[in-house]
């Protein structure tokens, strides 16, 4: 599985400088897309935990903490993930008795 490259957090690295224009373009397009009104309105409360950093930013621990908080307040939380790293190609309700990380990706497990 790919990891964050060593130069990622080093502003002085030549790779960072080379990628900076692409980063600006990506960030500008993302900001415009996020500023659009939502095309779908859910009838349930939805929390989206994510950011532009590929890994190591604390998304998974944050999602788990929100889940624990929801449970303590009487809610029945669920996670929706795109199944990165999994082999199944369709929407799947993960069952730990029959699925493994190869099927649905490690974070779904």
Number of C-alpha atoms within 10 A of each C-alpha: 3 6 8 11 8 8 12 13 10 11 11 10 12 11 13 15 13 10 11 13 11 11 14 11 11 12 13 12 12 12 11 9 11 10 9 8 8 9 6 6 9 8 6 6 7 12 9 9 11 13 10 10 11 11 12 9 12 12 16 14 10 13 16 12 12 15 17 14 13 14 12 10 9 8 11 10 13 9 14 11 12 15 20 13 15 16 13 14 10 9 11 14 11 14 11 10 6 7 16 16 16 12 18 25 18 13 13 21 14
